[in-house]
């Protein structure tokens, strides 16, 4: 996986500081918007040829890793009437959770 600096940067002189893929003016958010809208990674890369495939994949990996690092479950398991029951609340740091969150974080 690439380093964060190889994947994206934020500079007040480029799109007012919006995070963009390094070496481009393409906002990182565009990748997640494409994926959320049902487009493929290949379509995104076709539309934005200045973004390298390894950058896009690393951005997705970083979002996933960030989400998973902030996930904490507070479930407790016990047996009730012969069935395993989970009680408690899932706690997810950040704004998004689940598979959708991994793509939109």
C-alpha positions in Angstrom: 0.0 0.0 0.0 1.2 3.5 -0.7 1.8 6.1 2.0 -0.8 8.7 2.7 1.4 11.4 1.1 1.6 9.3 -2.1 -2.2 8.9 -2.2 -3.6 12.3 -1.3 -2.7 15.8 -0.2 -4.5 18.9 1.0 -3.2 22.3 0.0 -5.1 25.6 0.4 -3.9 26.6 -3.1 -5.6 23.6 -4.6 -9.4 23.6 -4.5 -9.4 25.5 -1.3 -7.7 22.7 0.7 -10.1 19.9 -0.4 -8.1 16.6 -0.2 -7.1 15.6 -3.8 -5.2 12.7 -5.2 -1.5 13.6 -5.1 -0.3 15.0 -8.4 -3.8 15.8 -9.5 -6.7 18.2 -8.9 -9.1 15.3 -8.5 -10.9 15.4 -5.1 -10.6 12.1 -3.2 -14.3 12.4 -2.5 -15.0 11.9 -6.2 -13.9 8.3 -5.9 -16.3 7.6 -3.1 -19.1 9.4 -4.9 -18.6 7.3 -7.9 -18.6 4.1 -5.9 -21.6 5.1 -3.9 -23.4 5.9 -7.1 -22.8 2.4 -8.4 -20.0 3.1 -10.8 -17.0 0.8 -11.0 -13.4 1.6 -10.1 -12.6 1.2 -13.7 -15.2 3.8 -14.7 -13.7 6.3 -12.2 -10.2 5.7 -13.5 -11.4 6.1 -17.1 -13.1 9.5 -16.2 -10.0 10.6 -14.2 -6.9 9.3 -16.0 -4.6 11.4 -13.8 -5.5 9.2 -10.8 -3.4 6.1 -10.7 -5.1 2.8 -10.0 -2.8 2.1 -7.0 -3.7 5.5 -5.5 -7.4 4.7 -5.8 -7.1 1.3 -4.3 -4.9 2.7 -1.5 -7.5 5.4 -0.7 -10.2 2.7 -0.4 -7.9 0.6 1.8 -7.1 3.6 4.0 -10.8 4.3 4.4 -11.5 0.7 5.3 -8.6 0.6 7.8 -9.7 3.8 9.4 -13.2 2.6 9.8 -12.1 -0.8 11.2 -9.7 0.8 13.6 -12.5 2.9 15.1 -15.0 0.1 15.5 -15.7 -1.2 19.0 -18.4 -3.6 19.8 -20.0 -3.5 23.3 -22.1 -6.7 22.7 -22.3 -9.3 25.4 -23.3 -12.8 24.6 -25.4 -15.1 26.8 -27.6 -18.1 26.5 -31.4 -17.7 26.8 -33.8 -20.6 26.2 -31.0 -22.5 24.5 -30.1 -19.7 22.1 -27.2 -17.4 22.0 -28.4 -13.8 22.5 -26.4 -10.7 22.0 -27.2 -7.6 24.1 -25.7 -4.2 24.2 -24.9 -1.6 21.6 -22.4 -1.5 18.7 -20.3 1.6 18.9 -18.7 2.8 15.7 -16.4 5.8 15.7 -16.9 8.2 12.9 -19.9 9.1 10.8 -20.4 5.9 8.8 -20.6 2.2 9.5 -21.1 -1.0 7.7 -20.1 -1.8 4.1 -21.5 1.6 3.0 -19.3 3.4 5.5 -16.2 1.7 4.3 -16.7 3.3 1.0 -17.9 6.7 2.2 -15.7 7.5 5.2 
